[in-house]
Amino acid sequence: MSSQASPPGPSPRTLLRLIPGSFSNPAEFLLGLTREYGDLTCLRLGIKNVYLIGSAEYAEDILEKRQEEFSNWISWFIKKAGILEGEGLIATESQGHASRRALVGPSFVRENISKYTGTIISYGLNQRELWAPGQPSDLEKDMGRLTLSIVLKTLFNLDLDTEGKKIGEVINRLMFHYNAVFPPVLLAQPILRHLPQNNVRGLIKELNEVSKIIYGIIDERKKNSEERGDLLSSMMAARSEDEKNPRMTDTQIRDECVSMLLAGHDPMAKALTWTWYLLSQNPEAERSIHDEIDTVLGGRIPGLSDMDKLPYTENVFREAMRLYPPVWMMIRQSLTDLKIGGYETPKGSLFLVSPYILQRDPRYFEDPLSFKPDRWEGWNEKSGLTYFPFGGGRRVCTGEPLSWMQGVLLIALIAQKWSLRLAPGHVVEPKPQITLGTKHGVRMVPQKRDS
């Protein structure tokens, strides 16, 4: 490869001096670097070339147009760290990802996920009855429990409070170790020896435990082939036209179940948490969502047929995920030497693509730091990938349709009964880890609505 000047960026010495200060909020730290250095920032970190993407056009190149030239770096990291035997859609590469997606994807089309509407509504109703007027509650924990309950029911037909209690406890421990093992700063260095080994061991232990539980459920289903109406049943029944691999193996099903437990639970909880926080800080938007819900529903419980009748509610959810995308960072590793933005980059380079950065860029969103659900009325995406909270290309989240349905229905259901106010003196600070959570939770006071 011909030598050429590298993209602009801080010197290694400067970067090392800056990194300790980035621990409090790595998303803002990287956003600041993008604003200082432009659309492509070179971060010189040891033996790896790391490039921070600050342009929607470059993001589209990496995640969509030239996606075959990149691998998912997380899969390399998982295997190198010896964390997980299998893969799942989160980590499966290239053609393997496409064939697995062909088997799993049909389970998430709208006509198939519609059968889970009752589950979402049932658990949403239960959640809104747990609050008491004037009694503060941590919305991040509440939404975590709610979404975990829903994913256990839709995936395994298990109830979190009874037969699903054990797997729920394992998943919560798993998420704790998962966040600790994958450092919040860049995730960009193969310095595995510096990982917190107690958390690596904890992660492996909990993954083994959840695997044991899932294999047990699969074995039980094989002995009793009764249709349960859940996603596990759909996966076990799925067939493809691939004669060599017409159906998923037990290991593949286990992998997908782990992926769905993680991706279908924590990101949704974070998205809902930020939605309630933003509504509490924007009374005009809250009034508008209440007006829409009252007009459309008239006090009745929402259903799937109401989805298209609640455009403002959907735009509130969409705008919350613009400002606070649950999956705030995506990492790709180049499979070949390639040119980005006129610069030559060597094979094996890492590219950091962040919805948090691009969705706050004034080139793509007017007044980007303001919460404006109305901006989505008649919105047309500008050139490049400007809004992608569910990812892009072949790795766009398989469960995206279910996430939209779940988000809109739960927001409508809860906002129908409650207004949620930030507890006096409570400060909400982002805490970007694997997902974009908060440092101290989101403590809110429920207030009953009169309507």
C-alpha positions, 0 to 999 in steps of 0.5 A: 500500500502506498504511504499517505498522510493519516487523517487528523487526530490527537497525537498518542501522547495527547490521547493518552492524556485525554483518555482518563477524562473520557471514562465519565462519558466516552460518548461525549468524549468521542463527540468532542473529538469528531467536532475538533478533527472532522469526518475521519479522526485517526486515534493512534492506540498502540498496534491498531489503527483506529478511525472514528467516523464523523460523517453519515456518508462514511457510516453508510459506506462501512455499514451498508455499501461496503459492508462485505469489506468489514467484519464485526469486531465484537465477534473477534473480541469474543472469540479471542477472550474465550468468552463464548463458544457459539456466535449468534446473530450478534457475532456471526460473520458474513455468509454465516450471518446471512444464512442464520438470519434467513432462518431467524428473520421470518419470526420477526415480520409484523404478521408474526410478531402481532401475536405478542401484542397481548403479552406486551399489553399484559405486562405493561398493564401490570407495570403501571399498577405497581406505581403509587402516586407520589412514591419515587421509583427508579425508572431504569430498573422498572423498565429493565424488569418490564422488558426482561419480563416481556422477552422471557415470555415471548422467547420461552413463554416463561414468567419472570416471577415464577418459572423464569425467575432463575434465568432472569437472575442469571441474565441480570448478572450476565449484563453486569459482567458484560458491561465490565468486560467490555470497557466503555472507552472505545472497545478498540484495543486487543489488550485482553490481558488487561481485562478485569479477570474476575468479570471475565470469569463471571461472564463465562460462568453466567453464560455457561449457566444460561446455556445450561438452562436454555439447553434444558428448555430445548430438550424439554421441547423436543420431548413435548412438541406442543406448540407454545406460540413463542420465538423458541418454537418458531426457531425450532420449527424454522426450515431453510432451502439450504440442503446441507443446513435445513434447520438450526442446531441446538447450539445455534438456537442457544446462541440466538436465544442468548442474543435475543435475551441481551438485545431484546431486553437491555436496549429496549429498557434504556430506550424507554427510560430515556423516553420518560426522562425526555418527556418529563423535561419537555412538558409541551411534548408530554401534553401532545402525546397525552392529547393523541393518546386520549383522542385515539384511545378514549380510555380503552387499552391500545392494541396493534390496530392502533399503531398507525393511529399514534404517529406522535407517540411513535415520533416521541420514541424515535426522537428519544432514540435519536438523542440517546441511542441505546446501542451508541457505538458500533465497531467494524474491522476492515478485511482488506486495505481500503480507502476512506475519505481519500485516506489509505487505511490498512487491513485490520483497522478498526472503525468506530461508527456511533449513532450518538455522534451522527444523530447529534450532527447539525448537518443532518438534524436542525437544532440537534440537541433539542427534543423535537418529535415534530421533526419526524413529520415528513422527514426525508433522510439526507445523504448517508446514514444519519439515523440508525439506532438499530444498526445498518446493513445486514446487521440491522437488528432483526427484532427492530419491528418488535421493538417499535411495536413494543415501544409505542404500545408501552409508551401509550399504555403507561402515558395513558395513566401516568405523568412521570416527573423527575424526583427533586434534586435527582440529576440524570447523567448518561453512562455509556457502556455496551448500552447507553444507560445512566450513572445514578438511575432515573428516579421519577415520581409518578403522578396520576392523570385525570383523564 
